[in-house]
C-alpha cells in the first residue's frame, strides 16, 4: 500500500507557519514576583523536609 501525501491545503499550512504574531511580553515585576514565589516555596519545602528528617531518626 502506497500512501500519498495530500498537498491540497499546503498554502494554508504555509500561511499558518509563516505567521508572526505579537511577541509575548512579561513585565519585570511579574518575573520578579514569580521568581521570588518559586524560591520561597522551594526553601519552605526544603526546611519542612529537613525538620521532619531531624525529628525522625529512622527515616531511611
N, CA, C, O and CB atoms as a CASP TS submission, in Angstrom:
PFRMAT TS
TARGET T0000
AUTHOR 0000-0000-0000
METHOD Language model
MODEL 1
PARENT N/A
ATOM      1  N   UNK     1       0.854  -1.171   0.000  1.00  0.00           N
ATOM      2  CA  UNK     1       0.000   0.000   0.000  1.00  0.00           C
ATOM      3  C   UNK     1       0.895   1.226   0.000  1.00  0.00           C
ATOM      4  O   UNK     1       1.784   1.362   0.840  1.00  0.00           O
ATOM      5  CB  UNK     1      -0.969   0.002   1.221  1.00  0.00           C
ATOM      6  N   UNK     2       0.657   2.088  -0.921  1.00  0.00           N
ATOM      7  CA  UNK     2       1.409   3.339  -1.024  1.00  0.00           C
ATOM      8  C   UNK     2       0.519   4.463  -0.511  1.00  0.00           C
ATOM      9  O   UNK     2      -0.617   4.628  -0.956  1.00  0.00           O
ATOM     10  CB  UNK     2       1.876   3.612  -2.502  1.00  0.00           C
ATOM     11  N   UNK     3       1.045   5.221   0.417  1.00  0.00           N
ATOM     12  CA  UNK     3       0.296   6.349   0.971  1.00  0.00           C
ATOM     13  C   UNK     3       0.860   7.623   0.366  1.00  0.00           C
ATOM     14  O   UNK     3       2.038   7.941   0.530  1.00  0.00           O
ATOM     15  CB  UNK     3       0.374   6.383   2.540  1.00  0.00           C
ATOM     16  N   UNK     4       0.017   8.330  -0.321  1.00  0.00           N
ATOM     17  CA  UNK     4       0.434   9.577  -0.955  1.00  0.00           C
ATOM     18  C   UNK     4       0.076  10.752  -0.046  1.00  0.00           C
ATOM     19  O   UNK     4      -1.035  10.813   0.481  1.00  0.00           O
ATOM     20  CB  UNK     4      -0.230   9.739  -2.354  1.00  0.00           C
ATOM     21  N   UNK     5       1.001  11.671   0.138  1.00  0.00           N
ATOM     22  CA  UNK     5       0.678  12.846   0.960  1.00  0.00           C
ATOM     23  C   UNK     5      -0.338  13.743   0.255  1.00  0.00           C
ATOM     24  O   UNK     5      -0.382  13.809  -0.974  1.00  0.00           O
ATOM     25  CB  UNK     5       1.956  13.649   1.281  1.00  0.00           C
ATOM     26  N   UNK     6      -1.125  14.406   1.028  1.00  0.00           N
ATOM     27  CA  UNK     6      -2.143  15.302   0.490  1.00  0.00           C
ATOM     28  C   UNK     6      -1.608  16.733   0.525  1.00  0.00           C
ATOM     29  O   UNK     6      -1.284  17.253   1.593  1.00  0.00           O
ATOM     30  CB  UNK     6      -3.477  15.184   1.293  1.00  0.00           C
ATOM     31  N   UNK     7      -1.518  17.353  -0.620  1.00  0.00           N
ATOM     32  CA  UNK     7      -0.976  18.700  -0.714  1.00  0.00           C
ATOM     33  C   UNK     7      -2.038  19.738  -1.056  1.00  0.00           C
ATOM     34  O   UNK     7      -1.698  20.845  -1.475  1.00  0.00           O
ATOM     35  CB  UNK     7       0.117  18.737  -1.745  1.00  0.00           C
ATOM     36  N   UNK     8      -3.281  19.415  -0.890  1.00  0.00           N
ATOM     37  CA  UNK     8      -4.333  20.344  -1.298  1.00  0.00           C
ATOM     38  C   UNK     8      -4.374  21.603  -0.433  1.00  0.00           C
ATOM     39  O   UNK     8      -4.741  22.671  -0.922  1.00  0.00           O
ATOM     40  CB  UNK     8      -5.676  19.651  -1.249  1.00  0.00           C
ATOM     41  N   UNK     9      -4.006  21.496   0.835  1.00  0.00           N
ATOM     42  CA  UNK     9      -4.053  22.651   1.734  1.00  0.00           C
ATOM     43  C   UNK     9      -2.665  23.146   2.112  1.00  0.00           C
ATOM     44  O   UNK     9      -2.481  23.714   3.188  1.00  0.00           O
ATOM     45  CB  UNK     9      -4.825  22.301   2.988  1.00  0.00           C
ATOM     46  N   UNK    10      -1.689  22.935   1.240  1.00  0.00           N
ATOM     47  CA  UNK    10      -0.320  23.320   1.569  1.00  0.00           C
ATOM     48  C   UNK    10      -0.185  24.835   1.726  1.00  0.00           C
ATOM     49  O   UNK    10       0.631  25.295   2.525  1.00  0.00           O
ATOM     50  CB  UNK    10       0.641  22.818   0.493  1.00  0.00           C
ATOM     51  N   UNK    11      -0.962  25.615   0.983  1.00  0.00           N
ATOM     52  CA  UNK    11      -0.867  27.075   1.106  1.00  0.00           C
ATOM     53  C   UNK    11      -1.386  27.543   2.463  1.00  0.00           C
ATOM     54  O   UNK    11      -0.846  28.492   3.032  1.00  0.00           O
ATOM     55  CB  UNK    11      -1.654  27.765  -0.026  1.00  0.00           C
ATOM     56  N   UNK    12      -2.419  26.899   2.988  1.00  0.00           N
ATOM     57  CA  UNK    12      -2.933  27.254   4.317  1.00  0.00           C
ATOM     58  C   UNK    12      -1.913  26.908   5.395  1.00  0.00           C
ATOM     59  O   UNK    12      -1.695  27.677   6.331  1.00  0.00           O
ATOM     60  CB  UNK    12      -4.268  26.530   4.597  1.00  0.00           C
ATOM     61  N   UNK    13      -1.297  25.750   5.251  1.00  0.00           N
ATOM     62  CA  UNK    13      -0.278  25.330   6.224  1.00  0.00           C
ATOM     63  C   UNK    13       0.902  26.295   6.189  1.00  0.00           C
ATOM     64  O   UNK    13       1.439  26.657   7.236  1.00  0.00           O
ATOM     65  CB  UNK    13       0.201  23.881   5.934  1.00  0.00           C
ATOM     66  N   UNK    14       1.309  26.714   4.991  1.00  0.00           N
ATOM     67  CA  UNK    14       2.416  27.660   4.871  1.00  0.00           C
ATOM     68  C   UNK    14       2.075  28.989   5.526  1.00  0.00           C
ATOM     69  O   UNK    14       2.912  29.568   6.219  1.00  0.00           O
ATOM     70  CB  UNK    14       2.773  27.879   3.404  1.00  0.00           C
ATOM     71  N   UNK    15       0.850  29.482   5.316  1.00  0.00           N
ATOM     72  CA  UNK    15       0.451  30.753   5.928  1.00  0.00           C
ATOM     73  C   UNK    15       0.448  30.657   7.445  1.00  0.00           C
ATOM     74  O   UNK    15       0.860  31.597   8.125  1.00  0.00           O
ATOM     75  CB  UNK    15      -0.932  31.174   5.430  1.00  0.00           C
ATOM     76  N   UNK    16      -0.014  29.531   7.985  1.00  0.00           N
ATOM     77  CA  UNK    16      -0.011  29.347   9.444  1.00  0.00           C
ATOM     78  C   UNK    16       1.421  29.318   9.965  1.00  0.00           C
ATOM     79  O   UNK    16       1.720  29.923  10.995  1.00  0.00           O
ATOM     80  CB  UNK    16      -0.754  28.041   9.837  1.00  0.00           C
ATOM     81  N   UNK    17       2.311  28.614   9.258  1.00  0.00           N
ATOM     82  CA  UNK    17       3.704  28.502   9.698  1.00  0.00           C
ATOM     83  C   UNK    17       4.446  29.828   9.582  1.00  0.00           C
ATOM     84  O   UNK    17       5.328  30.116  10.391  1.00  0.00           O
ATOM     85  CB  UNK    17       4.427  27.435   8.886  1.00  0.00           C
ATOM     86  N   UNK    18       4.100  30.630   8.592  1.00  0.00           N
ATOM     87  CA  UNK    18       4.803  31.887   8.364  1.00  0.00           C
ATOM     88  C   UNK    18       4.252  33.037   9.197  1.00  0.00           C
ATOM     89  O   UNK    18       4.840  34.118   9.211  1.00  0.00           O
ATOM     90  CB  UNK    18       4.738  32.248   6.909  1.00  0.00           C
ATOM     91  N   UNK    19       3.152  32.832   9.880  1.00  0.00           N
ATOM     92  CA  UNK    19       2.514  33.904  10.647  1.00  0.00           C
ATOM     93  C   UNK    19       3.405  34.337  11.800  1.00  0.00           C
ATOM     94  O   UNK    19       3.878  33.509  12.578  1.00  0.00           O
ATOM     95  CB  UNK    19       1.143  33.453  11.175  1.00  0.00           C
ATOM     96  N   UNK    20       3.622  35.605  11.899  1.00  0.00           N
ATOM     97  CA  UNK    20       4.397  36.177  13.006  1.00  0.00           C
ATOM     98  C   UNK    20       3.437  36.964  13.885  1.00  0.00           C
ATOM     99  O   UNK    20       3.025  38.069  13.534  1.00  0.00           O
ATOM    100  CB  UNK    20       5.571  37.092  12.484  1.00  0.00           C
ATOM    101  N   UNK    21       3.087  36.394  15.013  1.00  0.00           N
ATOM    102  CA  UNK    21       2.163  37.063  15.921  1.00  0.00           C
ATOM    103  C   UNK    21       2.878  38.076  16.786  1.00  0.00           C
ATOM    104  O   UNK    21       4.083  38.293  16.655  1.00  0.00           O
ATOM    105  CB  UNK    21       1.449  36.051  16.793  1.00  0.00           C
ATOM    106  N   UNK    22       2.131  38.681  17.657  1.00  0.00           N
ATOM    107  CA  UNK    22       2.731  39.630  18.586  1.00  0.00           C
ATOM    108  C   UNK    22       3.611  38.875  19.573  1.00  0.00           C
ATOM    109  O   UNK    22       3.299  37.756  19.980  1.00  0.00           O
ATOM    110  CB  UNK    22       1.642  40.445  19.329  1.00  0.00           C
ATOM    111  N   UNK    23       4.694  39.500  19.940  1.00  0.00           N
ATOM    112  CA  UNK    23       5.588  38.877  20.911  1.00  0.00           C
ATOM    113  C   UNK    23       4.943  38.913  22.285  1.00  0.00           C
ATOM    114  O   UNK    23       4.382  39.925  22.704  1.00  0.00           O
ATOM    115  CB  UNK    23       6.964  39.584  20.934  1.00  0.00           C
ATOM    116  N   UNK    24       5.035  37.786  22.972  1.00  0.00           N
ATOM    117  CA  UNK    24       4.504  37.726  24.331  1.00  0.00           C
ATOM    118  C   UNK    24       5.514  38.393  25.265  1.00  0.00           C
ATOM    119  O   UNK    24       6.681  38.005  25.310  1.00  0.00           O
ATOM    120  CB  UNK    24       4.218  36.242  24.769  1.00  0.00           C
ATOM    121  N   UNK    25       5.066  39.372  25.988  1.00  0.00           N
ATOM    122  CA  UNK    25       5.966  40.081  26.885  1.00  0.00           C
ATOM    123  C   UNK    25       5.460  39.973  28.315  1.00  0.00           C
ATOM    124  O   UNK    25       4.256  39.948  28.570  1.00  0.00           O
ATOM    125  CB  UNK    25       6.104  41.557  26.470  1.00  0.00           C
ATOM    126  N   UNK    26       6.396  39.911  29.224  1.00  0.00           N
ATOM    127  CA  UNK    26       6.084  39.947  30.652  1.00  0.00           C
ATOM    128  C   UNK    26       6.853  41.117  31.229  1.00  0.00           C
ATOM    129  O   UNK    26       8.015  41.341  30.888  1.00  0.00           O
ATOM    130  CB  UNK    26       6.453  38.589  31.380  1.00  0.00           C
ATOM    131  N   UNK    27       6.205  41.851  32.095  1.00  0.00           N
ATOM    132  CA  UNK    27       6.954  42.953  32.684  1.00  0.00           C
ATOM    133  C   UNK    27       7.846  42.424  33.807  1.00  0.00           C
ATOM    134  O   UNK    27       7.651  41.316  34.307  1.00  0.00           O
ATOM    135  CB  UNK    27       5.993  44.048  33.217  1.00  0.00           C
ATOM    136  N   UNK    28       8.807  43.222  34.182  1.00  0.00           N
ATOM    137  CA  UNK    28       9.825  42.820  35.147  1.00  0.00           C
ATOM    138  C   UNK    28       9.218  42.497  36.502  1.00  0.00           C
ATOM    139  O   UNK    28       9.696  41.603  37.200  1.00  0.00           O
ATOM    140  CB  UNK    28      10.866  43.912  35.297  1.00  0.00           C
ATOM    141  N   UNK    29       8.180  43.210  36.876  1.00  0.00           N
ATOM    142  CA  UNK    29       7.546  42.976  38.176  1.00  0.00           C
ATOM    143  C   UNK    29       6.961  41.566  38.262  1.00  0.00           C
ATOM    144  O   UNK    29       7.097  40.900  39.289  1.00  0.00           O
ATOM    145  CB  UNK    29       6.445  44.016  38.426  1.00  0.00           C
ATOM    146  N   UNK    30       6.319  41.114  37.202  1.00  0.00           N
ATOM    147  CA  UNK    30       5.752  39.764  37.193  1.00  0.00           C
ATOM    148  C   UNK    30       6.832  38.694  37.259  1.00  0.00           C
ATOM    149  O   UNK    30       6.670  37.685  37.944  1.00  0.00           O
ATOM    150  CB  UNK    30       4.903  39.560  35.949  1.00  0.00           C
ATOM    151  N   UNK    31       7.928  38.911  36.552  1.00  0.00           N
ATOM    152  CA  UNK    31       9.032  37.946  36.569  1.00  0.00           C
ATOM    153  C   UNK    31       9.640  37.864  37.964  1.00  0.00           C
ATOM    154  O   UNK    31       9.913  36.769  38.455  1.00  0.00           O
ATOM    155  CB  UNK    31      10.115  38.333  35.535  1.00  0.00           C
ATOM    156  N   UNK    32       9.853  39.003  38.604  1.00  0.00           N
ATOM    157  CA  UNK    32      10.413  39.008  39.959  1.00  0.00           C
ATOM    158  C   UNK    32       9.464  38.359  40.954  1.00  0.00           C
ATOM    159  O   UNK    32       9.905  37.628  41.842  1.00  0.00           O
ATOM    160  CB  UNK    32      10.729  40.435  40.399  1.00  0.00           C
ATOM    161  N   UNK    33       8.169  38.616  40.819  1.00  0.00           N
ATOM    162  CA  UNK    33       7.186  38.002  41.700  1.00  0.00           C
ATOM    163  C   UNK    33       7.190  36.487  41.541  1.00  0.00           C
ATOM    164  O   UNK    33       7.196  35.760  42.534  1.00  0.00           O
ATOM    165  CB  UNK    33       5.789  38.562  41.418  1.00  0.00           C
ATOM    166  N   UNK    34       7.186  36.008  40.309  1.00  0.00           N
ATOM    167  CA  UNK    34       7.203  34.572  40.056  1.00  0.00           C
ATOM    168  C   UNK    34       8.474  33.928  40.599  1.00  0.00           C
ATOM    169  O   UNK    34       8.411  32.875  41.234  1.00  0.00           O
ATOM    170  CB  UNK    34       7.075  34.298  38.561  1.00  0.00           C
ATOM    171  N   UNK    35       9.617  34.544  40.358  1.00  0.00           N
ATOM    172  CA  UNK    35      10.895  34.006  40.839  1.00  0.00           C
ATOM    173  C   UNK    35      10.941  33.956  42.359  1.00  0.00           C
ATOM    174  O   UNK    35      11.387  32.963  42.933  1.00  0.00           O
ATOM    175  CB  UNK    35      12.059  34.845  40.313  1.00  0.00           C
ATOM    176  N   UNK    36      10.487  35.010  43.010  1.00  0.00           N
ATOM    177  CA  UNK    36      10.528  35.036  44.475  1.00  0.00           C
ATOM    178  C   UNK    36       9.564  34.013  45.073  1.00  0.00           C
ATOM    179  O   UNK    36       9.871  33.400  46.095  1.00  0.00           O
ATOM    180  CB  UNK    36      10.190  36.440  44.992  1.00  0.00           C
ATOM    181  N   UNK    37       8.404  33.824  44.449  1.00  0.00           N
ATOM    182  CA  UNK    37       7.469  32.817  44.954  1.00  0.00           C
ATOM    183  C   UNK    37       8.035  31.410  44.789  1.00  0.00           C
ATOM    184  O   UNK    37       7.908  30.582  45.692  1.00  0.00           O
ATOM    185  CB  UNK    37       6.122  32.929  44.231  1.00  0.00           C
ATOM    186  N   UNK    38       8.659  31.133  43.644  1.00  0.00           N
ATOM    187  CA  UNK    38       9.264  29.816  43.434  1.00  0.00           C
ATOM    188  C   UNK    38      10.368  29.566  44.457  1.00  0.00           C
ATOM    189  O   UNK    38      10.457  28.477  45.025  1.00  0.00           O
ATOM    190  CB  UNK    38       9.826  29.700  42.002  1.00  0.00           C
ATOM    191  N   UNK    39      11.201  30.564  44.689  1.00  0.00           N
ATOM    192  CA  UNK    39      12.276  30.431  45.669  1.00  0.00           C
ATOM    193  C   UNK    39      11.712  30.200  47.066  1.00  0.00           C
ATOM    194  O   UNK    39      12.207  29.346  47.801  1.00  0.00           O
ATOM    195  CB  UNK    39      13.169  31.678  45.658  1.00  0.00           C
ATOM    196  N   UNK    40      10.683  30.952  47.437  1.00  0.00           N
ATOM    197  CA  UNK    40      10.070  30.817  48.758  1.00  0.00           C
ATOM    198  C   UNK    40       9.478  29.431  48.955  1.00  0.00           C
ATOM    199  O   UNK    40       9.686  28.811  49.998  1.00  0.00           O
ATOM    200  CB  UNK    40       8.990  31.875  48.954  1.00  0.00           C
ATOM    201  N   UNK    41       8.742  28.940  47.965  1.00  0.00           N
ATOM    202  CA  UNK    41       8.146  27.609  48.083  1.00  0.00           C
ATOM    203  C   UNK    41       9.209  26.519  48.148  1.00  0.00           C
ATOM    204  O   UNK    41       9.055  25.556  48.899  1.00  0.00           O
ATOM    205  CB  UNK    41       7.208  27.346  46.912  1.00  0.00           C
ATOM    206  N   UNK    42      10.284  26.654  47.375  1.00  0.00           N
ATOM    207  CA  UNK    42      11.354  25.667  47.402  1.00  0.00           C
ATOM    208  C   UNK    42      12.032  25.633  48.764  1.00  0.00           C
ATOM    209  O   UNK    42      12.230  24.560  49.334  1.00  0.00           O
ATOM    210  CB  UNK    42      12.378  25.964  46.311  1.00  0.00           C
ATOM    211  N   UNK    43      12.388  26.801  49.287  1.00  0.00           N
ATOM    212  CA  UNK    43      13.067  26.867  50.589  1.00  0.00           C
ATOM    213  C   UNK    43      12.148  26.367  51.699  1.00  0.00           C
ATOM    214  O   UNK    43      12.601  25.658  52.598  1.00  0.00           O
ATOM    215  CB  UNK    43      13.527  28.311  50.890  1.00  0.00           C
ATOM    216  N   UNK    44      10.868  26.724  51.651  1.00  0.00           N
ATOM    217  CA  UNK    44       9.914  26.262  52.659  1.00  0.00           C
ATOM    218  C   UNK    44       9.804  24.747  52.637  1.00  0.00           C
ATOM    219  O   UNK    44       9.846  24.113  53.691  1.00  0.00           O
ATOM    220  CB  UNK    44       8.535  26.896  52.431  1.00  0.00           C
ATOM    221  N   UNK    45       9.664  24.154  51.458  1.00  0.00           N
ATOM    222  CA  UNK    45       9.592  22.696  51.347  1.00  0.00           C
ATOM    223  C   UNK    45      10.861  22.029  51.832  1.00  0.00           C
ATOM    224  O   UNK    45      10.805  20.995  52.497  1.00  0.00           O
ATOM    225  CB  UNK    45       9.320  22.291  49.917  1.00  0.00           C
ATOM    226  N   UNK    46      12.011  22.612  51.506  1.00  0.00           N
ATOM    227  CA  UNK    46      13.286  22.059  51.947  1.00  0.00           C
ATOM    228  C   UNK    46      13.396  22.089  53.468  1.00  0.00           C
ATOM    229  O   UNK    46      13.795  21.100  54.082  1.00  0.00           O
ATOM    230  CB  UNK    46      14.449  22.829  51.318  1.00  0.00           C
ATOM    231  N   UNK    47      13.046  23.211  54.071  1.00  0.00           N
ATOM    232  CA  UNK    47      13.154  23.326  55.527  1.00  0.00           C
ATOM    233  C   UNK    47      12.171  22.406  56.244  1.00  0.00           C
ATOM    234  O   UNK    47      12.511  21.827  57.276  1.00  0.00           O
ATOM    235  CB  UNK    47      12.918  24.768  55.959  1.00  0.00           C
ATOM    236  N   UNK    48      10.958  22.265  55.712  1.00  0.00           N
ATOM    237  CA  UNK    48       9.984  21.354  56.324  1.00  0.00           C
ATOM    238  C   UNK    48      10.500  19.924  56.266  1.00  0.00           C
ATOM    239  O   UNK    48      10.406  19.192  57.252  1.00  0.00           O
ATOM    240  CB  UNK    48       8.611  21.458  55.618  1.00  0.00           C
ATOM    241  N   UNK    49      11.044  19.519  55.126  1.00  0.00           N
ATOM    242  CA  UNK    49      11.570  18.158  54.989  1.00  0.00           C
ATOM    243  C   UNK    49      12.772  17.955  55.900  1.00  0.00           C
ATOM    244  O   UNK    49      12.912  16.896  56.511  1.00  0.00           O
ATOM    245  CB  UNK    49      11.957  17.870  53.527  1.00  0.00           C
ATOM    246  N   UNK    50      13.640  18.956  56.000  1.00  0.00           N
ATOM    247  CA  UNK    50      14.817  18.854  56.862  1.00  0.00           C
ATOM    248  C   UNK    50      14.398  18.696  58.322  1.00  0.00           C
ATOM    249  O   UNK    50      14.967  17.890  59.059  1.00  0.00           O
ATOM    250  CB  UNK    50      15.719  20.094  56.695  1.00  0.00           C
ATOM    251  N   UNK    51      13.396  19.478  58.729  1.00  0.00           N
ATOM    252  CA  UNK    51      12.903  19.386  60.105  1.00  0.00           C
ATOM    253  C   UNK    51      12.270  18.024  60.379  1.00  0.00           C
ATOM    254  O   UNK    51      12.450  17.460  61.458  1.00  0.00           O
ATOM    255  CB  UNK    51      11.889  20.499  60.381  1.00  0.00           C
ATOM    256  N   UNK    52      11.537  17.501  59.413  1.00  0.00           N
ATOM    257  CA  UNK    52      10.902  16.197  59.566  1.00  0.00           C
ATOM    258  C   UNK    52      11.954  15.094  59.674  1.00  0.00           C
ATOM    259  O   UNK    52      11.799  14.172  60.474  1.00  0.00           O
ATOM    260  CB  UNK    52       9.957  15.919  58.387  1.00  0.00           C
ATOM    261  N   UNK    53      13.011  15.178  58.886  1.00  0.00           N
ATOM    262  CA  UNK    53      14.073  14.173  58.936  1.00  0.00           C
ATOM    263  C   UNK    53      14.801  14.237  60.270  1.00  0.00           C
ATOM    264  O   UNK    53      15.153  13.195  60.822  1.00  0.00           O
ATOM    265  CB  UNK    53      15.065  14.370  57.777  1.00  0.00           C
ATOM    266  N   UNK    54      15.034  15.423  60.797  1.00  0.00           N
ATOM    267  CA  UNK    54      15.707  15.549  62.093  1.00  0.00           C
ATOM    268  C   UNK    54      14.866  14.976  63.221  1.00  0.00           C
ATOM    269  O   UNK    54      15.400  14.404  64.170  1.00  0.00           O
ATOM    270  CB  UNK    54      16.029  17.006  62.382  1.00  0.00           C
ATOM    271  N   UNK    55      13.537  15.131  63.118  1.00  0.00           N
ATOM    272  CA  UNK    55      12.649  14.595  64.150  1.00  0.00           C
ATOM    273  C   UNK    55      12.619  13.080  64.132  1.00  0.00           C
ATOM    274  O   UNK    55      12.577  12.447  65.186  1.00  0.00           O
ATOM    275  CB  UNK    55      11.244  15.136  63.971  1.00  0.00           C
ATOM    276  N   UNK    56      12.641  12.498  62.954  1.00  0.00           N
ATOM    277  CA  UNK    56      12.581  11.046  62.824  1.00  0.00           C
ATOM    278  C   UNK    56      13.983  10.518  62.580  1.00  0.00           C
ATOM    279  O   UNK    56      14.567  10.749  61.521  1.00  0.00           O
ATOM    280  CB  UNK    56      11.622  10.621  61.677  1.00  0.00           C
ATOM    281  N   UNK    57      14.514   9.814  63.552  1.00  0.00           N
ATOM    282  CA  UNK    57      15.867   9.287  63.413  1.00  0.00           C
ATOM    283  C   UNK    57      15.917   8.111  62.439  1.00  0.00           C
ATOM    284  O   UNK    57      16.935   7.905  61.778  1.00  0.00           O
ATOM    285  CB  UNK    57      16.403   8.858  64.773  1.00  0.00           C
ATOM    286  N   UNK    58      14.839   7.341  62.340  1.00  0.00           N
ATOM    287  CA  UNK    58      14.828   6.142  61.499  1.00  0.00           C
ATOM    288  C   UNK    58      14.090   6.410  60.192  1.00  0.00           C
ATOM    289  O   UNK    58      13.203   5.634  59.835  1.00  0.00           O
ATOM    290  CB  UNK    58      14.175   4.963  62.246  1.00  0.00           C
ATOM    291  N   UNK    59      14.413   7.459  59.475  1.00  0.00           N
ATOM    292  CA  UNK    59      13.672   7.831  58.275  1.00  0.00           C
ATOM    293  C   UNK    59      14.104   7.045  57.044  1.00  0.00           C
ATOM    294  O   UNK    59      13.420   7.084  56.021  1.00  0.00           O
ATOM    295  CB  UNK    59      13.835   9.300  58.013  1.00  0.00           C
ATOM    296  N   UNK    60      15.229   6.329  57.123  1.00  0.00           N
ATOM    297  CA  UNK    60      15.637   5.518  55.963  1.00  0.00           C
ATOM    298  C   UNK    60      15.377   4.063  56.190  1.00  0.00           C
ATOM    299  O   UNK    60      15.660   3.242  55.318  1.00  0.00           O
ATOM    300  CB  UNK    60      17.100   5.722  55.649  1.00  0.00           C
TER
END
